[in-house]
Amino acid sequence: MKILGNIVGIVCLLLGGTWTLQGANVLAGSVMSGQSQWLYIGMALFIVGLVVLYWINLRHRRPGI
């Protein structure tokens, strides 16, 4: 479960980062380049990736588990 969670989190970070850069028109040459909705979608997905990675790896476990 931990490996799958890490994979999902990393994929979200990579896609979110790419879409954010395309939406901000930093990465040009795509239909998504310069489109503000992809900037916002990318930022949201990036945050989801961070939350997933935090939840899987850094959360405090309850004693006895």
trRosetta pair geometry for C-beta under 8 A, 3 or more apart (Angstrom, degrees):
i j d omega theta_ij theta_ji phi_ij phi_ji
1 4 5.9 -57 -149 39 32 110
1 5 6.2 33 154 -20 65 109
2 5 5.7 -55 -147 37 31 114
2 6 6.4 32 154 -20 64 105
2 56 5.7 134 -140 -177 68 107
2 57 7.6 99 -157 -80 104 69
3 6 5.8 -55 -150 36 31 111
3 7 6.5 32 152 -20 65 105
4 7 5.7 -53 -149 35 32 112
4 8 6.4 31 154 -17 66 106
5 8 5.8 -54 -146 38 31 110
5 9 6.2 30 156 -18 65 108
5 52 6.1 -163 -173 171 85 96
5 53 7.7 149 145 -98 92 41
5 55 7.3 -117 -170 89 135 94
5 56 3.6 162 128 -98 139 142
6 9 5.7 -55 -145 39 30 112
6 10 6.2 27 159 -17 66 108
6 53 6.8 66 -122 -116 60 81
6 56 6.0 -151 -59 114 66 154
6 57 7.2 72 -88 -54 97 114
7 10 6.0 -57 -145 38 28 107
7 11 6.2 27 157 -18 64 108
8 11 5.9 -57 -146 38 28 110
8 12 6.3 30 155 -19 63 107
8 49 7.9 -160 131 -120 64 73
8 52 5.7 -105 104 170 102 155
9 12 5.7 -56 -149 36 30 112
9 13 6.4 31 153 -19 64 105
9 49 4.9 113 -166 -163 60 69
9 50 7.5 115 -161 -68 104 13
9 52 3.8 -161 -89 97 94 111
9 53 3.8 133 178 -58 153 82
9 56 6.5 -125 -28 18 140 134
10 13 5.5 -51 -148 35 34 113
10 14 6.3 31 155 -17 66 106
10 49 7.1 115 -75 -160 10 118
10 53 7.4 90 -54 -80 61 119
11 14 5.8 -55 -145 39 31 109
11 15 6.1 23 160 -10 67 110
11 49 7.5 -157 73 -111 46 117
12 15 6.1 -57 -138 45 27 104
12 16 5.6 26 162 -18 64 116
12 45 5.3 -147 -165 171 84 84
12 46 7.0 162 144 -103 83 25
12 48 5.2 -107 -174 94 145 96
12 49 3.1 -175 98 -77 106 97
12 52 6.3 103 29 23 148 139
13 16 5.9 -59 -137 43 22 110
13 17 6.0 22 162 -19 61 111
13 46 6.0 66 -128 -136 52 68
13 49 3.8 -175 -53 143 68 155
13 50 7.1 98 -89 -54 101 65
13 53 7.5 17 -44 -28 126 135
14 17 6.0 -56 -145 37 24 109
14 18 6.3 22 157 -16 61 109
14 49 8.0 155 8 -117 52 161
15 18 5.8 -58 -146 39 30 110
15 19 6.1 23 159 -14 67 110
15 42 7.5 -142 134 -127 64 78
15 45 5.8 -64 99 138 99 145
16 19 6.0 -57 -141 41 27 106
16 20 6.1 31 157 -22 63 108
16 42 4.9 129 -165 -171 54 61
16 43 6.8 113 -175 -91 104 9
16 44 7.3 -140 -129 72 116 43
16 45 3.5 -162 -87 94 101 92
16 46 3.1 -177 134 -57 137 67
16 47 7.5 -168 -162 6 157 50
16 48 7.2 171 -68 43 143 90
16 49 5.7 -141 11 -2 138 128
17 20 5.7 -54 -145 34 28 113
17 21 6.4 24 158 -14 63 106
17 42 6.9 154 -53 -179 5 110
17 46 5.8 99 -57 -99 62 118
18 21 6.0 -59 -150 39 29 107
18 22 6.3 25 154 -16 65 109
18 27 6.9 -31 -160 28 68 163
18 42 7.0 -139 75 -131 47 124
19 22 5.6 -54 -143 40 33 111
19 23 6.0 35 157 -20 66 107
19 32 6.6 -70 -138 160 74 151
19 38 5.0 -128 -176 179 91 92
19 39 7.7 -169 139 -87 77 22
19 41 5.8 -70 147 94 142 95
19 42 3.1 -169 95 -86 93 107
19 45 6.6 57 45 41 138 135
20 23 5.8 -56 -145 39 27 110
20 24 6.3 18 157 -10 63 111
20 38 7.7 -161 -84 137 25 76
20 39 5.8 64 -142 -144 56 55
20 42 3.4 -161 -52 121 64 132
20 43 5.4 97 -102 -59 116 66
20 46 6.2 -6 -33 -29 136 137
21 24 5.8 -59 -142 45 30 106
21 26 4.3 -78 -165 65 84 116
21 27 4.4 65 124 -6 108 107
21 42 7.5 -142 9 171 51 163
22 25 7.5 33 -180 -80 34 29
22 26 7.4 -84 -66 52 23 72
22 27 4.7 -50 -80 70 67 106
22 30 5.4 -33 -144 61 127 136
22 32 4.4 41 139 106 132 109
22 33 5.1 -90 -167 -86 79 58
22 35 7.7 -2 131 40 90 88
22 38 5.6 -50 94 130 101 140
22 42 7.2 153 44 -59 88 150
23 32 6.5 -53 -69 161 65 96
23 33 7.8 -140 -77 -132 20 27
23 34 7.5 -113 -161 30 33 2
23 35 5.8 -72 -124 77 72 62
23 36 6.1 83 -176 -134 103 23
23 37 7.1 -134 -126 72 122 35
23 38 3.5 -166 -77 91 103 82
23 39 2.9 -162 128 -54 132 63
23 40 7.1 -154 -180 4 163 51
23 41 7.4 157 -62 42 147 84
23 42 5.5 -159 5 11 129 129
24 39 5.4 101 -53 -108 69 113
25 28 6.2 30 -168 -82 70 84
25 33 5.4 82 -115 179 65 82
25 34 4.1 45 -81 -79 112 72
27 30 6.9 20 121 7 96 121
27 33 6.6 -126 97 -102 62 101
28 33 4.8 83 -132 -151 49 154
28 34 7.7 33 -114 -32 81 98
29 33 6.4 100 33 -37 33 150
30 33 4.7 125 56 -28 76 95
31 35 7.7 10 138 -18 61 138
32 35 5.4 -96 -162 36 50 121
32 38 4.3 97 -170 -79 107 168
35 38 4.8 69 85 7 99 108
35 39 7.5 -169 99 -12 53 83
36 39 5.1 -45 -155 26 48 120
36 40 6.6 41 152 -14 73 101
37 40 5.9 -56 -153 40 37 107
37 41 6.1 35 151 -17 69 108
38 41 5.5 -49 -134 43 36 111
38 42 5.8 42 160 -23 66 108
39 42 6.0 -60 -149 37 22 112
39 43 6.5 20 155 -17 60 107
40 43 5.8 -51 -144 35 32 109
40 44 6.3 31 156 -18 64 106
41 44 5.8 -57 -149 37 30 111
41 45 6.3 26 155 -16 66 108
42 45 5.8 -56 -143 39 30 107
42 46 6.2 34 155 -23 65 106
43 46 5.6 -52 -147 34 31 115
43 47 6.5 31 154 -18 64 104
44 47 5.8 -55 -152 36 31 110
44 48 6.5 35 149 -21 64 104
45 48 5.4 -48 -148 34 36 116
45 49 6.5 42 150 -22 64 101
46 49 5.6 -52 -154 32 32 115
46 50 6.7 33 149 -18 63 102
47 50 5.6 -50 -150 35 36 113
47 51 6.4 36 152 -19 66 104
48 51 5.7 -55 -148 37 32 111
48 52 6.3 34 153 -21 66 105
49 52 5.7 -52 -145 35 30 111
49 53 6.4 26 158 -14 64 107
50 53 5.9 -58 -148 40 29 108
50 54 6.2 30 154 -19 65 108
51 54 5.6 -55 -146 38 30 112
51 55 6.1 31 156 -21 66 108
52 55 5.8 -56 -145 37 28 111
52 56 6.2 19 160 -13 64 111
53 56 6.0 -59 -142 41 28 106
53 57 5.8 -15 173 16 66 118
53 58 7.7 40 132 2 70 105
54 57 6.8 -80 -132 53 18 83
54 58 5.0 -53 -152 48 61 114
54 59 6.7 89 147 -51 71 81
55 58 7.9 -6 -29 49 11 74
55 59 5.6 19 -146 -35 40 128
56 59 7.7 104 24 6 9 105
61 65 5.4 -133 175 70 106 115
62 65 5.1 70 69 -4 85 124
